[in-house]
Every structure is written in structure tokens, then in C-alpha cells.
Amino acid sequence: MQGIRTIRCNLSRFAILARTHLNLSHFEPTHFANPTVERTLSSKISIAFFSLSTSRPETPITPRNLKGPEECSSDNEDNGSDMDNDDDDVRGLNLIDDGLIQDAKTIVSILQESSDNRVEMKNKIEQCVVKVSQDLVLEVLSRVRNDWEASFTFFLWASRQPGYAHSVREYHSMISILGKMRKFDTAWALIDEMRGVKTGVSLVTPQTLLIMIRKYCAVHDVGRAINTFYAYKRFKFDMEIDEFQSLLSALCRYKNVQDAEQLMYCNKAVFPLNLKSFNIVLNGWCNLIGSPREAERVWRDMSKRGIRFDVVSYASMLSCYSKAGSLYRVLRLYKRMQEMGIEPDRKVYNAVIHALAKGRLVNEAFNLMKTMEEKGVVPTIVTYNSLIKPLCRAKKVDEAKDVFDDMLKRSISPTIRTYHAFFRILRTGEEVFALLEKMRKMGCQPINDTYIMLIRKFCRWRQLENVFKLWDEMKENGISPDRSSYIVLIHGLFLNGELDAAHKYYTEMKERQLLPEPKIDEMLQTWLSNKQMAEGQTTESRTNQLDCSQSCEQTRDIPKRSHERNFLRLAETRKVVRERGFSFWEP
């Protein structure tokens, strides 16, 4: 009831927001309505691009549930929704044309080698003689998507090449990259060009605006996400229940579930409450927030309103209970669903199998999988991952390997999530690199999350040689380090006593306009100030040594005392880390 009262108290805020959505000053698309201020993309982009040195650092948008964009990591059923991955619009094409692959590598090499000098990057890319195509543009953008300046430099250069023009997909890829790095003004400038003021043909689609909605939701700017939804009218797109539910899905995707629920209730006069809308919100509480209490509140409200639960509703609740480790509630709800005559689907079976495996009832989980097959529901990689993950967490490695072998016998290819489960239980560097090699042979390439996990693991093991090996390998494989990668590396170096290296990479991170991390700032500032004090005292001691030659015995002790002070200051810096609750070493 408390949750319902909170929603009712906040309905007025959303009602006002809905009434005033066309007049809010922070809504970028408002300039579309005024033809006198429309300009070409080149003029807008020039201003945005050549002011990079003065722009403030930005935080890349990172989804709370990280998923890799590669094909081998497409097991998306875990959330039980149709929410897309954050990088879906920037996905590569798995090119098979050797010439195209070589051209992509050539361009990526230019962009990465000149990442510290944007003028040099622009000059080198202008001299590039590769033939531009849509496939090439998509592949390059997917490889440098974590460096928006490099992506944008290439995107502008490609647009000027003879015989080539960007299609909707290339625009969407670039807009997604800009949105991820919070460069919303530049993204709207691209959308303005897509409207085809000169050509008379608009490339803007509802998907274009949905990308912007998702990026606003990712930074929890609910107001601008809602305003962008109402911009559908300006572009003469439909604003029906399907579009509204896409907005709800985007809000829930980035854990703005309470806002999505409030928006659903306050717009019930325009967009009537129905099963799908409730399922979106229910899934948000179940799988994105993971709150059985809130999920049960929504479940009860659905029942009171006479909305009949379907298999999607049950799948969300079962998944929520399964992740919470409540096997009893999973089995009870599963039995009730069967009594209601609702036939389980694959997501329902996956949730129950995961709960059984998590409860160490492996035989029962296998039996349910057989029942699942008997009823014509074919197990997928998600089903097997539901078994492998809890087995690995329980350190039942042999049983996890048996499941893995059975999966291969069925010609089901493992995903990156499958390998991540095994990486977490490895204990030596040799095992890690052996599994990496096996993974590549199986056609599954490591993603950014893979490298972050392994870098953290090697830092914990104090194997810095392997840390730098992985860091270099990541760049060689065309994966541009993002903010999370830098933070993990810097923390690991710092806690291993490599303070100069940590400072070097932190400076590099800020030069790439990635938002500084407050904890790192405080740690490094403490270290730098202590280092400067130590150097000053060392210089002073040397001066005293020259001026006071008669005190030779005393001066011999100064380096020792200086070393002791340095040690105490390093200890003081580490104390700052502990006081701030830093948990880098936690698995």
C-alpha cells in the first residue's frame, strides 16, 4: 500500500510534465519547428567537433546489466523482455570479405595510433585511400565505439567520399555512440540532417527517436526521454500504445522502473492499462531491480484490476524468485501456474532449472530438462547457462564440465556468458589463457567485460605482466578501453603499489574525455601531495648535507628517515582507500 500511495502522490508531477512537454527549454528537438534556424550538418558539426578541447569530460553510458554486442553473447532471455542491448545499433557484421576486413583494420589502426592527437588523426584519415562502403562504416564504428571522437572523425570523413552516402543504419550507429557518451547535442544535429532538408527525403524513423529515448533513460534523464517520446508528433509518427510501451521498456531497461510505473498509471486515460504494460513494469521489478517485494505488489495490483496473468507474467515472477534463491516460492508458483492451465514456455523452464541447480538439486534440474524436451520445448544456450552458472558458483567444476560437454554434443554453441562462468572459478594464469584460446577456437571472441573480469583477477593475483598483456591484446583486437576498463586497471595498479603507472593511465583516461572517478582522484591526489612533500624534504636534506658537513653522522640517517616517511605516506594513502569502502578485491 505504501508503494501505491507513493505512486499517487507523484502522479501530478508526471501530469504536469506531460502537459508541458512541448515547451521545456532543455528539449533539443524544439529547433525543428522553426525553419529559420535550421542549418546544415556541416556547420553544426564543425562547431561541436572543433570545440573538443574545451568540452567537459563525459561519462559513457553503461547499462547496469552488462551484455556484450558480439554474436556469441546473444543469450538475452534472462531478462524476459524485448529490451535491446545497449550496443545493438553499433554491432559489427562478422565480415568474411578479406579485403574489407583489411580496410577496416587499416582505418582502425589510424584512429587508434592518433588517438592522442586529433589533428594528426584527421590528416591521416584524409590521406586514406580505401573504398568506403556501408559494411565498412558499420564495422569500423563497431570497433571504435568507445572512442566517440575517433568514430565521429571517421563518420564525417566517410560522408564526404565520392559515391557514398550514409544510410539509416550508419546514422543510427553513430547516434548510438554519441548518445552513449552523452553528446546529445551532436546526436540531435545528426538527426536534423537525417530529416533531409536539402534532399527532401527524410531518413528519420521511429527507431531513431527510440535510440535517443534509450540513451536518455540510461543517464536517468526521464524528463528528456518523455519529451523525445512526444517528439513523435513533430515527425508525424504514430503515438499509439506500442510506442508508449517501448518508452516503458526503455525506462525499465535502465532501472527507472518506478518512473515507468508512475508514467503508466498517470497516462491510463490516454494509454489504457493492459497486460503487456503491466508485464513490462513487472519484469523491471523482477529482473532489472530484483525486488520480490515490489514485484509482488505489482502482481497483487494486477489481480485486483482483474488482469489475467499469462506465461510472461509467471516467467518474470519465477525468474525473480529464482535469482533470489527462494526455491520454495519458485516451486509453489510453478505448481499454481500448471493448475491454472498455463503451459510453461522456455523462459519458465529456464527459471525453474536455475532455481533447482542453485539449490544443488542437479538431478532434478536435469529431469526437468528432459520433461521440457518431451513437451516439445527445445533447450537453448540460456537453458544450459542456467545450469552451468550455479554449478560453477558452487565450485562443482566436474558437473559443470559435464553439462558443457552435453551442450556441445547437441551442437549448441556456448556464449560469452558460458565462458565467464568458468573464468570466475579458474585459479592460475595458465588456465585463464588456455580457456581464452579454446574460446577463440570455438568462434567466441572476448568482449570488454571479459577483459575487465580477467584484469581484475590478475591484479588480485599480483600478476601485472599478464595484466598488461591483456590490456595490449584488447587494443590489438579492436576493443577500445572504456571508462570501466580504465578504472579497474588503475585501481589494480594502485593497490599493487604501481602508483606511477596508475597515474599515467588515469591521465590518459582524462585525456580521452572520460569522466574522472572521484575515488581515484582522491587516492592519486593524496599520493601526489605526499610524493611532492617527500621530494621536497629529500631536496632539503641534501641542502642541509652540503651546508652542514660537520654533521656527517647525522646526515647519513636522513635517507633512512625519508624512506620511512615515504612508507608512512603510502600507508596513509592506502588508509584513505580502506576508509572509502573500496571493494576492488571482492570477487
VOSE-909910 format. One line per 2 residues: number of its first residue (from 1); their letters; for each residue x, y, z of C-alpha. Coordinates in nm, 3 decimals. Layout:
NUM> a> X,Y,Z; ...
end
This chain:
1> mq> 0.000,0.000,0.000; 0.287,0.234,0.075
3> gi> 0.409,0.188,-0.283; 0.063,0.270,-0.422
5> rt> 0.042,0.586,-0.210; 0.385,0.692,-0.335
7> ir> 0.270,0.648,-0.693; -0.048,0.851,-0.637
9> cn> 0.148,1.129,-0.469; 0.375,1.156,-0.771
11> ls> 0.113,1.137,-1.046; 0.071,1.514,-1.055
13> rf> 0.439,1.561,-1.134; 0.411,1.344,-1.444
15> ai> 0.079,1.500,-1.545; 0.240,1.846,-1.542
17> la> 0.538,1.711,-1.733; 0.310,1.561,-1.997
19> rt> 0.114,1.887,-2.040; 0.426,2.099,-2.077
21> hl> 0.642,1.865,-2.281; 0.641,2.088,-2.589
23> nl> 0.760,2.395,-2.402; 1.053,2.266,-2.197
25> sh> 1.370,2.455,-2.280; 1.602,2.159,-2.243
27> fe> 1.438,1.962,-2.523; 1.679,1.964,-2.815
29> pt> 1.429,1.895,-3.098; 1.241,2.224,-3.038
31> hf> 1.451,2.391,-3.308; 1.291,2.165,-3.569
33> an> 0.972,2.367,-3.554; 1.149,2.684,-3.660
35> pt> 1.274,2.666,-4.019; 1.463,2.994,-3.988
37> ve> 1.717,2.838,-3.755; 1.772,2.518,-3.950
39> rt> 2.132,2.477,-4.062; 2.326,2.213,-4.242
41> ls> 2.502,1.940,-4.050; 2.847,2.055,-4.155
43> sk> 2.815,2.392,-3.980; 2.669,2.240,-3.664
45> is> 2.919,1.959,-3.650; 3.215,2.185,-3.712
47> ia> 3.130,2.385,-3.402; 3.078,2.071,-3.195
49> ff> 3.386,1.892,-3.326; 3.642,2.170,-3.310
51> sl> 3.545,2.264,-2.954; 3.650,1.926,-2.817
53> st> 3.944,2.064,-2.626; 3.715,2.278,-2.412
55> sr> 3.431,2.033,-2.365; 3.392,1.878,-2.025
57> pe> 3.467,1.510,-1.976; 3.169,1.283,-2.006
59> tp> 3.070,0.953,-1.856; 2.988,0.682,-2.110
61> it> 2.650,0.529,-2.056; 2.685,0.177,-1.926
63> pr> 2.386,-0.046,-1.877; 2.352,-0.190,-1.532
65> nl> 2.322,-0.538,-1.675; 2.616,-0.556,-1.900
67> kg> 2.582,-0.755,-2.222; 2.828,-0.794,-2.499
69> pe> 2.744,-0.696,-2.853; 2.909,-0.993,-3.016
71> ec> 2.713,-1.268,-3.178; 2.844,-1.525,-2.932
73> ss> 2.681,-1.339,-2.644; 2.327,-1.313,-2.765
75> dn> 2.159,-1.507,-2.488; 1.917,-1.234,-2.394
77> ed> 1.632,-1.435,-2.249; 1.747,-1.382,-1.894
79> ng> 1.558,-1.058,-1.858; 1.244,-1.198,-2.005
81> sd> 1.175,-0.893,-2.214; 1.227,-0.745,-2.552
83> md> 1.472,-0.486,-2.428; 1.770,-0.447,-2.655
85> nd> 2.135,-0.441,-2.571; 2.297,-0.104,-2.526
87> dd> 2.522,-0.151,-2.830; 2.274,-0.322,-3.062
89> dv> 2.282,-0.027,-3.301; 2.663,-0.044,-3.323
91> rg> 2.702,-0.416,-3.386; 2.957,-0.538,-3.640
93> ln> 2.875,-0.758,-3.936; 3.111,-1.057,-3.891
95> li> 3.276,-0.973,-4.221; 3.403,-1.253,-4.443
97> dd> 3.546,-1.035,-4.721; 3.923,-1.036,-4.660
99> gl> 3.968,-0.706,-4.843; 3.700,-0.537,-4.637
101> iq> 3.848,-0.676,-4.315; 4.191,-0.542,-4.408
103> da> 4.046,-0.198,-4.492; 3.868,-0.190,-4.155
105> kt> 4.193,-0.282,-3.975; 4.380,-0.011,-4.163
107> iv> 4.133,0.260,-4.062; 4.107,0.140,-3.702
109> si> 4.487,0.140,-3.679; 4.499,0.503,-3.797
111> lq> 4.232,0.607,-3.549; 4.395,0.430,-3.255
113> es> 4.753,0.537,-3.329; 4.648,0.903,-3.346
115> sd> 4.405,0.893,-3.057; 4.615,1.144,-2.859
117> nr> 4.638,1.392,-3.146; 4.307,1.469,-3.315
119> ve> 4.463,1.696,-3.579; 4.705,1.422,-3.681
121> mk> 4.417,1.172,-3.686; 4.218,1.394,-3.919
123> nk> 4.514,1.445,-4.153; 4.594,1.072,-4.170
125> ie> 4.234,0.971,-4.234; 4.211,1.229,-4.513
127> qc> 4.504,1.057,-4.686; 4.343,0.712,-4.659
129> vv> 4.259,0.562,-4.999; 4.027,0.276,-4.902
131> kv> 3.694,0.243,-5.078; 3.411,0.334,-4.842
133> sq> 3.102,0.115,-4.821; 2.817,0.075,-4.576
135> dl> 2.961,-0.252,-4.443; 3.300,-0.089,-4.388
137> vl> 3.149,0.205,-4.199; 2.945,-0.022,-3.972
139> ev> 3.245,-0.244,-3.898; 3.478,0.045,-3.814
141> ls> 3.218,0.213,-3.594; 3.162,-0.111,-3.405
143> rv> 3.536,-0.143,-3.338; 3.593,0.212,-3.212
145> rn> 3.256,0.269,-3.048; 3.416,0.351,-2.711
147> dw> 3.603,0.649,-2.861; 3.335,0.885,-2.986
149> ea> 3.582,1.140,-3.129; 3.755,0.878,-3.343
151> sf> 3.417,0.740,-3.451; 3.292,1.085,-3.540
153> tf> 3.607,1.182,-3.727; 3.574,0.869,-3.940
155> fl> 3.197,0.917,-3.984; 3.241,1.273,-4.118
157> wa> 3.526,1.166,-4.345; 3.323,0.877,-4.488
159> sr> 3.028,1.106,-4.562; 3.250,1.317,-4.791
161> qp> 3.378,1.029,-5.002; 3.255,1.023,-5.364
163> gy> 2.990,0.765,-5.449; 2.894,0.705,-5.087
165> ah> 2.613,0.831,-4.865; 2.521,0.720,-4.515
167> sv> 2.211,0.504,-4.482; 1.977,0.488,-4.183
169> re> 2.181,0.214,-4.020; 2.509,0.411,-4.025
171> yh> 2.332,0.716,-3.882; 2.181,0.502,-3.608
173> sm> 2.522,0.355,-3.520; 2.679,0.699,-3.488
175> is> 2.384,0.841,-3.293; 2.404,0.548,-3.054
177> il> 2.777,0.611,-2.996; 2.719,0.982,-2.936
179> gk> 2.431,0.911,-2.700; 2.638,0.661,-2.505
181> mr> 2.899,0.931,-2.445; 2.628,1.190,-2.364
183> kf> 2.697,1.401,-2.672; 2.326,1.465,-2.717
185> dt> 2.356,1.799,-2.898; 2.571,1.644,-3.168
187> aw> 2.334,1.346,-3.191; 2.038,1.580,-3.248
189> al> 2.241,1.761,-3.516; 2.275,1.430,-3.699
191> id> 1.902,1.371,-3.667; 1.846,1.718,-3.809
193> em> 2.047,1.624,-4.117; 1.861,1.294,-4.148
195> rg> 1.541,1.496,-4.193; 1.663,1.567,-4.547
197> vk> 1.609,1.942,-4.561; 1.815,1.960,-4.883
199> tg> 1.720,1.632,-5.046; 1.357,1.632,-4.943
201> vs> 1.382,1.268,-4.828; 1.378,1.208,-4.453
203> lv> 1.572,0.915,-4.308; 1.436,0.964,-3.959
205> tp> 1.233,0.668,-3.834; 1.064,0.590,-3.502
207> qt> 1.371,0.377,-3.423; 1.586,0.693,-3.447
209> ll> 1.391,0.860,-3.169; 1.378,0.537,-2.970
211> im> 1.759,0.529,-2.967; 1.760,0.876,-2.814
213> ir> 1.494,0.774,-2.563; 1.708,0.479,-2.452
215> ky> 2.019,0.694,-2.415; 1.832,0.947,-2.200
217> ca> 1.694,0.662,-1.991; 2.047,0.528,-1.950
219> vh> 2.154,0.851,-1.778; 1.825,0.857,-1.583
221> dv> 1.708,1.176,-1.754; 1.343,1.069,-1.751
223> gr> 1.214,1.416,-1.844; 1.404,1.432,-2.171
225> ai> 1.316,1.072,-2.251; 0.947,1.160,-2.219
227> nt> 0.994,1.477,-2.424; 1.159,1.277,-2.700
229> fy> 0.864,1.039,-2.695; 0.629,1.334,-2.756
231> ay> 0.856,1.444,-3.043; 0.694,1.159,-3.238
233> kr> 0.420,1.409,-3.317; 0.667,1.657,-3.465
235> fk> 0.796,1.391,-3.701; 0.440,1.282,-3.780
237> fd> 0.488,0.934,-3.636; 0.215,0.737,-3.462
239> me> 0.192,0.767,-3.085; -0.009,0.458,-3.009
241> id> 0.009,0.207,-2.725; 0.300,0.020,-2.889
243> ef> 0.519,0.332,-2.891; 0.423,0.408,-2.531
245> qs> 0.517,0.056,-2.427; 0.855,0.100,-2.600
247> ll> 0.908,0.402,-2.375; 0.817,0.196,-2.069
249> sa> 1.059,-0.078,-2.179; 1.340,0.175,-2.224
251> lc> 1.280,0.320,-1.879; 1.281,-0.023,-1.719
253> ry> 1.586,-0.134,-1.918; 1.798,0.117,-1.727
255> kn> 1.634,0.062,-1.389; 1.399,0.360,-1.399
257> vq> 1.125,0.115,-1.304; 0.950,0.337,-1.051
259> da> 0.931,0.618,-1.307; 0.794,0.375,-1.567
261> eq> 0.526,0.257,-1.324; 0.423,0.612,-1.235
263> lm> 0.410,0.706,-1.603; 0.195,0.402,-1.682
265> yc> -0.061,0.492,-1.413; -0.080,0.866,-1.486
267> nk> -0.136,0.803,-1.859; -0.404,0.536,-1.817
269> av> -0.667,0.770,-1.966; -0.467,0.800,-2.290
271> fp> -0.299,0.459,-2.290; -0.530,0.216,-2.108
273> ln> -0.373,-0.024,-1.864; -0.331,-0.366,-2.018
275> lk> -0.146,-0.690,-1.962; 0.160,-0.601,-2.172
277> sf> 0.221,-0.269,-1.995; 0.195,-0.437,-1.657
279> ni> 0.427,-0.716,-1.771; 0.691,-0.461,-1.874
281> vl> 0.683,-0.299,-1.530; 0.662,-0.636,-1.355
283> ng> 0.966,-0.759,-1.547; 1.151,-0.443,-1.449
285> wc> 1.098,-0.506,-1.079; 1.171,-0.879,-1.120
287> nl> 1.475,-0.888,-1.345; 1.626,-0.540,-1.355
289> ig> 1.579,-0.434,-0.993; 1.542,-0.783,-0.849
291> sp> 1.292,-0.689,-0.579; 1.045,-0.968,-0.492
293> re> 0.860,-0.727,-0.261; 0.788,-0.468,-0.532
295> ae> 0.714,-0.741,-0.785; 0.456,-0.895,-0.550
297> rv> 0.296,-0.552,-0.502; 0.251,-0.511,-0.880
299> wr> 0.130,-0.871,-0.901; -0.142,-0.802,-0.641
301> dm> -0.248,-0.483,-0.819; -0.283,-0.672,-1.145
303> sk> -0.504,-0.925,-0.968; -0.721,-0.652,-0.813
305> rg> -0.773,-0.489,-1.151; -0.887,-0.819,-1.300
307> ir> -0.589,-0.855,-1.533; -0.532,-1.224,-1.602
309> fd> -0.172,-1.339,-1.573; -0.013,-1.504,-1.874
311> vv> 0.302,-1.711,-1.919; 0.512,-1.391,-1.945
313> sy> 0.386,-1.276,-1.604; 0.469,-1.610,-1.445
315> as> 0.810,-1.622,-1.615; 0.903,-1.284,-1.465
317> ml> 0.797,-1.382,-1.112; 0.966,-1.721,-1.133
319> sc> 1.286,-1.560,-1.255; 1.273,-1.311,-0.967
321> ys> 1.228,-1.583,-0.705; 1.493,-1.798,-0.873
323> ka> 1.755,-1.521,-0.863; 1.663,-1.452,-0.501
325> gs> 1.734,-1.817,-0.419; 1.380,-1.888,-0.300
327> ly> 1.332,-2.241,-0.430; 1.015,-2.297,-0.226
329> rv> 0.836,-1.997,-0.380; 0.957,-2.097,-0.728
331> lr> 0.811,-2.447,-0.697; 0.488,-2.321,-0.539
333> ly> 0.429,-2.065,-0.815; 0.524,-2.317,-1.083
335> kr> 0.264,-2.560,-0.945; -0.001,-2.285,-0.934
337> mq> 0.069,-2.194,-1.296; 0.015,-2.555,-1.401
339> em> -0.308,-2.568,-1.201; -0.427,-2.260,-1.391
341> gi> -0.375,-2.449,-1.716; -0.095,-2.221,-1.840
343> ep> 0.159,-2.414,-2.041; 0.521,-2.332,-1.941
345> dr> 0.743,-2.182,-2.206; 1.122,-2.191,-2.233
347> kv> 1.172,-1.894,-2.001; 0.963,-2.057,-1.730
349> yn> 1.159,-2.382,-1.757; 1.489,-2.192,-1.752
351> av> 1.393,-2.011,-1.431; 1.290,-2.332,-1.253
353> ih> 1.600,-2.518,-1.376; 1.820,-2.236,-1.249
355> al> 1.648,-2.244,-0.909; 1.693,-2.621,-0.881
357> ak> 2.060,-2.606,-0.980; 2.116,-2.315,-0.742
359> gr> 1.960,-2.525,-0.467; 2.206,-2.805,-0.558
361> lv> 1.927,-3.026,-0.691; 2.117,-3.101,-1.009
363> ne> 1.946,-3.433,-1.084; 1.604,-3.269,-1.052
365> af> 1.720,-2.992,-1.285; 1.825,-3.249,-1.546
367> nl> 1.494,-3.433,-1.507; 1.304,-3.110,-1.568
369> mk> 1.511,-3.051,-1.878; 1.404,-3.394,-2.005
371> tm> 1.040,-3.309,-1.929; 1.088,-2.984,-2.115
373> ee> 1.210,-3.170,-2.425; 0.928,-3.425,-2.403
375> kg> 0.680,-3.138,-2.426; 0.845,-3.006,-2.740
377> vv> 1.039,-2.717,-2.581; 1.396,-2.741,-2.706
379> pt> 1.667,-2.636,-2.458; 1.882,-2.343,-2.572
381> iv> 2.211,-2.200,-2.457; 2.019,-1.999,-2.195
383> ty> 1.887,-2.326,-2.050; 2.236,-2.469,-2.025
385> ns> 2.374,-2.147,-1.881; 2.102,-2.169,-1.616
387> li> 2.267,-2.496,-1.510; 2.632,-2.408,-1.562
389> kp> 2.636,-2.077,-1.372; 2.508,-2.204,-1.035
391> lc> 2.725,-2.516,-1.064; 3.034,-2.301,-1.114
393> ra> 2.937,-2.079,-0.821; 2.903,-2.391,-0.606
395> kk> 3.254,-2.499,-0.720; 3.110,-2.814,-0.879
397> vd> 3.350,-2.790,-1.171; 3.325,-3.150,-1.290
399> ea> 2.946,-3.136,-1.307; 2.961,-2.801,-1.486
401> kd> 3.201,-2.952,-1.743; 2.965,-3.247,-1.793
403> vf> 2.682,-3.005,-1.871; 2.913,-2.816,-2.106
405> dd> 3.007,-3.138,-2.291; 2.642,-3.240,-2.319
407> ml> 2.567,-2.899,-2.466; 2.837,-2.939,-2.731
409> kr> 2.704,-3.284,-2.822; 2.372,-3.119,-2.902
411> si> 2.554,-2.874,-3.133; 2.465,-2.580,-2.908
413> sp> 2.742,-2.320,-2.918; 2.846,-2.165,-2.586
415> ti> 2.814,-1.790,-2.541; 3.046,-1.545,-2.373
417> rt> 2.835,-1.582,-2.057; 2.912,-1.953,-2.053
419> yh> 3.283,-1.886,-2.058; 3.254,-1.610,-1.799
421> af> 3.109,-1.863,-1.555; 3.418,-2.082,-1.598
423> fr> 3.661,-1.788,-1.590; 3.537,-1.698,-1.243
425> il> 3.647,-2.030,-1.095; 3.994,-2.050,-1.255
427> rt> 4.290,-2.015,-1.022; 4.602,-1.985,-1.241
429> ge> 4.713,-1.770,-1.532; 4.782,-2.079,-1.742
431> ev> 4.421,-2.191,-1.703; 4.294,-1.846,-1.799
433> fa> 4.494,-1.820,-2.121; 4.416,-2.182,-2.212
435> ll> 4.043,-2.113,-2.182; 4.081,-1.790,-2.381
437> ek> 4.245,-1.985,-2.661; 3.977,-2.254,-2.652
439> mr> 3.706,-1.989,-2.657; 3.851,-1.829,-2.969
441> km> 3.876,-2.164,-3.144; 3.507,-2.217,-3.068
443> gc> 3.433,-1.893,-3.254; 3.356,-1.677,-2.949
445> qp> 3.570,-1.366,-2.909; 3.631,-1.195,-2.572
447> in> 3.444,-0.871,-2.514; 3.516,-0.571,-2.295
449> dt> 3.354,-0.735,-1.992; 3.579,-1.039,-2.038
451> yi> 3.893,-0.828,-2.024; 3.766,-0.631,-1.724
453> ml> 3.699,-0.953,-1.533; 4.040,-1.102,-1.616
455> ir> 4.234,-0.781,-1.549; 4.072,-0.762,-1.206
457> kf> 4.157,-1.127,-1.146; 4.524,-1.088,-1.242
459> cr> 4.554,-0.772,-1.032; 4.421,-0.971,-0.738
461> wr> 4.684,-1.237,-0.807; 4.951,-0.962,-0.841
463> ql> 5.044,-1.082,-1.191; 5.092,-0.741,-1.353
465> en> 5.274,-0.886,-1.654; 4.954,-1.066,-1.751
467> vf> 4.753,-0.751,-1.679; 4.947,-0.551,-1.938
469> kl> 4.941,-0.846,-2.177; 4.561,-0.845,-2.169
471> wd> 4.546,-0.466,-2.197; 4.759,-0.469,-2.513
473> em> 4.566,-0.765,-2.653; 4.240,-0.582,-2.601
475> ke> 4.359,-0.291,-2.814; 4.503,-0.522,-3.079
477> ng> 4.162,-0.691,-3.109; 3.999,-0.357,-3.185
479> is> 3.834,-0.313,-2.845; 3.880,0.044,-2.731
481> pd> 3.906,0.062,-2.349; 3.610,0.239,-2.190
483> rs> 3.583,0.414,-1.854; 3.517,0.090,-1.665
485> sy> 3.828,-0.071,-1.815; 4.047,0.219,-1.709
487> iv> 3.904,0.229,-1.357; 3.965,-0.142,-1.298
489> li> 4.321,-0.118,-1.435; 4.406,0.193,-1.231
491> hg> 4.267,0.052,-0.908; 4.457,-0.271,-0.961
493> lf> 4.785,-0.089,-1.029; 4.737,0.135,-0.729
495> ln> 4.673,-0.147,-0.487; 4.976,-0.331,-0.624
497> ge> 5.196,-0.033,-0.543; 5.242,0.076,-0.908
499> ld> 5.147,0.436,-0.834; 5.335,0.600,-1.124
501> aa> 5.170,0.362,-1.374; 4.828,0.423,-1.216
503> hk> 4.879,0.798,-1.250; 4.988,0.757,-1.613
505> yy> 4.675,0.562,-1.713; 4.448,0.796,-1.518
507> te> 4.593,1.091,-1.709; 4.537,0.900,-2.034
509> mk> 4.179,0.829,-1.930; 4.106,1.200,-1.870
511> er> 4.275,1.297,-2.199; 4.018,1.075,-2.372
513> ql> 3.749,1.289,-2.208; 3.618,1.009,-1.989
515> lp> 3.469,1.136,-1.666; 3.714,1.123,-1.372
517> ep> 3.642,0.883,-1.088; 3.618,1.068,-0.750
519> ki> 3.778,0.784,-0.553; 4.074,0.765,-0.791
521> de> 4.108,1.144,-0.781; 4.129,1.140,-0.404
523> ml> 4.374,0.849,-0.394; 4.608,0.995,-0.654
525> qt> 4.590,1.347,-0.513; 4.689,1.209,-0.172
527> wl> 4.976,1.017,-0.330; 5.094,1.313,-0.540
529> sn> 5.090,1.554,-0.245; 5.280,1.304,-0.030
531> kq> 5.526,1.241,-0.311; 5.589,1.614,-0.356
533> ma> 5.639,1.658,0.017; 5.882,1.366,0.025
535> eg> 6.076,1.503,-0.272; 6.088,1.847,-0.110
537> qt> 6.216,1.704,0.214; 6.475,1.496,0.029
539> te> 6.598,1.810,-0.152; 6.608,1.998,0.178
541> sr> 6.805,1.719,0.341; 7.059,1.726,0.060
543> tn> 7.099,2.102,0.100; 7.149,2.061,0.470
545> ql> 7.405,1.792,0.398; 7.611,2.036,0.188
547> dc> 7.577,2.323,0.438; 7.645,2.112,0.747
549> sq> 7.941,1.898,0.652; 8.036,1.876,1.018
551> sc> 7.723,1.668,1.085; 7.817,1.376,0.862
553> eq> 7.693,1.112,1.104; 7.357,1.282,1.132
555> tr> 7.311,1.327,0.758; 7.365,0.954,0.696
557> di> 7.039,0.889,0.876; 6.834,1.130,0.661
559> pk> 6.773,0.897,0.362; 6.661,0.629,0.604
561> rs> 6.418,0.866,0.775; 6.298,0.992,0.433
563> he> 6.232,0.633,0.325; 6.041,0.576,0.646
565> rn> 5.831,0.887,0.579; 5.755,0.768,0.225
567> fl> 5.647,0.433,0.360; 5.422,0.601,0.617
569> rl> 5.266,0.821,0.349; 5.196,0.522,0.125
571> ae> 5.033,0.358,0.425; 4.829,0.675,0.477
573> tr> 4.716,0.666,0.114; 4.611,0.302,0.147
575> kv> 4.420,0.401,0.460; 4.221,0.650,0.252
577> vr> 4.125,0.365,0.019; 4.004,0.148,0.306
579> er> 3.809,0.434,0.468; 3.624,0.498,0.142
581> gf> 3.494,0.142,0.141; 3.675,0.045,-0.179
583> sf> 3.597,-0.317,-0.264; 3.823,-0.390,-0.563
585> we> 3.943,-0.721,-0.423; 3.597,-0.863,-0.373
587> p> 3.522,-1.136,-0.632
end
